Amino acid sequence: TVWGSGKPLRQFIYSVDLGELMIWAVEKYDDAPGALILSVAEKDEVSIGDVAKAIAKAMEFKGNLVFDTTKSDGQYKKTASNEKLVAAMKKTGADDFNF
C-alpha cells in the first residue's frame, strides 16, 4: 500500500552521483555566497506512483499496488533548482556530468 494518490512529484538522485557531486563541490566550487543545491533538474521529477511501480517491478512484486487516497499526498512538488550547480560546473569545465 502506497499512502496517497501517487501523483505528487519528487526529484531523486543516485547516491553515487551525489557522492561525485560532493567531491566536485569540495575540490572545485569556490563561488562563496550562498548555498549550492546538489540536485537533478526540474525536468527529471518523477511521480511517487511511478517510483512505486518501478520498485514493485524491480522487486518482482506480484500483488496489487494500492494507492490509499485516505492518506494525504503531502506537498505536490518539492522542486529544487539546479541552475546554480550547472552554471558552476560549466565554469570549472565539469559540464559533461551526466545525472
N, C-alpha and C positions, 0 to 999 in steps of 0.2 A: 504494500500500500504506500502510495506517494501522497504526502499531505499537499492539499491544494489542487488547482486545476492543471498544473504543469505548464501554464502559459508564461509565467514570468521569465525574464531573460537574465542571464548571468555571463560573465567573462571567466574563462578558465585558462590557466597557463600550465604547461607541462613543467614538472619540477626541475628537470634538467635545464630547460630553457631559462627558468627563473634563476637557477644557480649560475649559469653562464652570464646572465644579465647582471647579477650581483657582483661577480668578479669584474666584469667590464666597468661597472659603476665605481667600484673601489679603485681600480687601476687607472681609469681614463677620464671619468667625469669630474670636472672641476669648475663647473659653471655655478658658483656658490649660491646665490639667493634662491630660496625656495626648494621644495621637495621635488623629487623625481619619482614619478609613478612607473613602476615596472609592470607593465600590463600589455595584453594584446589589444589590437584595435577594436573600436566600437563595432565595426562590421563583422567581427568574429563572435558576437554574442550568440549564445545558444539557449534555447528554451529548456527549462527544467524537465519538461516532458521528453524532449529529445535525448537529454542526458540519461534519464531513467530508462528509456527504451534501449539506448546504446549499452548501458550497464547490464540490463536484462539479457540482451543478445550475447554480449561478451561472456556472461556467466552461464549461458545456455539455459536460462530460466524458462521453464515450460508452463508455468502458471499464468494466471491473468494479471496483468498490470492494472491496478485500480488506482484512480485518482480520487482522493477523498475531498470533495469540494465543500464538506462541512468544516474543513480546516482552512485557515487563512493562507492566501497566496503570499502575503507579505508585500514588500515593495515590488512594483512591476519591473523596474530596471534599477540596476546599481552600477551604472556605467562610469568607468574611469578612463579619461582620455590619455592616450599615449603619445600625443603630438610632440610634447616636450622631449620625450625619450627618443623618438625617431629623429628629431632635429639634432639632438646632442650626438646621436650615433653617427649621423652624416658628417658632423664636424670632425669627428675622430676617425673617419674612414671605416667605421663599422656598420655602414648602411646596408650591407649584404646579409645581415642577420635574418634568418627565416624562422618565424614563430611556428 
